[in-house]
């Protein structure tokens, strides 16, 4: 035990020496023109290392203490009991509140998610089938239709993706509106 206490005393001495003597001296020397940047860094690391050793030793002693172990065990047990009570109270309150307000339950939301997932997969299958059926790259008439009659300029190219464009709608009642 005396070896451990001497190590702690030595670490305290190193921390005090590095933080209160070496670090301010190195910073002052650097501020007054000394180009030795390593002195400040070395003093900082020495203080850091001694602080970490002291913190590690303190936490090891705390965890080895039977008093702390008993307190931690009781604290964990109490926390779990409080969690059970809170869960029971919450389920009693909200179990009756959700239907009264008209909010969906967790089971309803899970069923809705499953339905959305099934619809998404069905949509992917339909899109894949449509893409496989529409792939016909030899259709020059469709490419010309996609370019439009008014784009007679050779530089006005568009990328052909295989779909035919929808014809433009006529203006209703002579309105020139942005909304279609």
N, C-alpha and C positions, 0 to 999 in steps of 0.2 A: 504494500500500500504506500510505503514511503517513496518508492520509485515513481509511482503514478503521481503523487503529490509534488514531487520535485519536477516532473515533466510539466505539470500544470503551472507551477511557479516559474519555470523556465519560459514557457509560452507566454505567460503574462508579462514577464520582463522583456521578451522580444517584441511583443505587441506595443508595450509602452515605449521602448527604445525606437522602434521603427516609426510609430505614429506621431510621437511627441518630439523626437530629436532628429532622426535621419531624414524623414520626409520634409519637415519645414526647412532644414538646412540645405537639402538638395534643391528644393524649390527656390530658396533665396539665391543660391549660387547660380541657378539657371536664369533667374530674373536679372541678375547683375552681370550677365555676359558670359558665364561659363557655358561652353558648348557641349557639356556632358549630359546628354539626354538620358543616358542609361542609369544615372544615379537616382533620378526621380522614379523611374520605372522599377528599379531594383528595390528601392525603399518601399514603394507601394506594394509590390508583390510580397515582400517580407512581412509587412503588416497584414496583408490579406491571408497569407498562409498561417500565421500565428492565430489570427481570428478564427479561421476555419477549424484549426486543431482544437481551440478552446470550445467552440460551439459543438463540435463532434464529441468531445469528452463530456461536456455537460449533458447532452442528449443521451449518451450512452449510460451515464450514471442515473439519469432520471428514469429511463426504461428499465434499468436493473433494480430499481427500488420496488419492494413489495407494496408499499403504500400507493405509489402511482399506479401499479398494475391493478390493485383493488379498485381504485377510483375510476380508472379507465374502463374496467370491466363493468362496474355498476353504471357508468355513464352510457356505455353502449347498450346495456340491457334496458335502461330507462328510455333511451332514444327509440329503441324498437317498440317498446310498449306504447309510447306516445304516438308513434306512427300508426300502430294498430287502432288506437282510439280515434285518431283523426280520420283514418280511412273509414271506420264504422260510422262516425258522425256524418262525414261527407256523403257516403252512400245513402244514409237514411234521409238526409235533407234533399240531395239532388235526385235521388231515385224517384221521389214523388214530385219534385219541382219540374223536371224536364217534360213529362207528359202534360202537366197542367199548363205550361207555357206553350207547348206545341213544338218544342225543339226535338230533333231526331236523336235517337240513342246511338251508342257506339255500334251496336249490331246493325242498325239501319245504315250507318255510314260505311261499314264494311261491305254490306250488300251493294250499296251504291258504287263503291270503288270497284267491286268485282264486275258489275254491269258495265261500267265505263271501260274497264280493261278489255272485256269481251267485245264491246263495240269498236274499240281502237284496233283490236286484232282483225275484226271483220272488215273494217275500213281498209286496213293495209292489204288484206287479201284482194279486195275489190279493186283497189288502185293498181296492184301488181298485175291482175288479170287485164285491166284496161290498158296498161302500158304495153303488155305483151301483144295485145290485139292491135294496137294502133301503130306499132313500129313498122313503118313502110317508108323507107328512105328514097324510093324511086318515084315518089309522087311530086313531080315538078309543078303541077297545077296547084297543089296545096301550098307550095313554097311561094309561088307567084301571088296567090291569094293572101298569104301572110304579109307579103311586102306591101300590098295595097296598090290600087290603081294609080293613086296620086304620087307614089314614090317612083317616078320614072328616072330618078337620078341614080347613077350607078354606085355612087359613094354612100348612098343611104341604105346600108345593109343591116339586116337584123338576124339574130341567131334563130334558126329554125329548130323548134323543140318537138315537132311532130303533131302538134295540135292545130286545127284550123281556127282562125280568128272568128269571133262572133261579129256579125255585121252591126254597124253603128245604128243606134236608135234615132228615129226622127224626133225633132223638137215638137212638143205638144203646144198647140195654140200660139206658136210664134215666140214662145219665151226663150230667152237666152240665159239660162240658169246654169250654174256650175253643178248643181245636184241633178243626177240623172234619174 
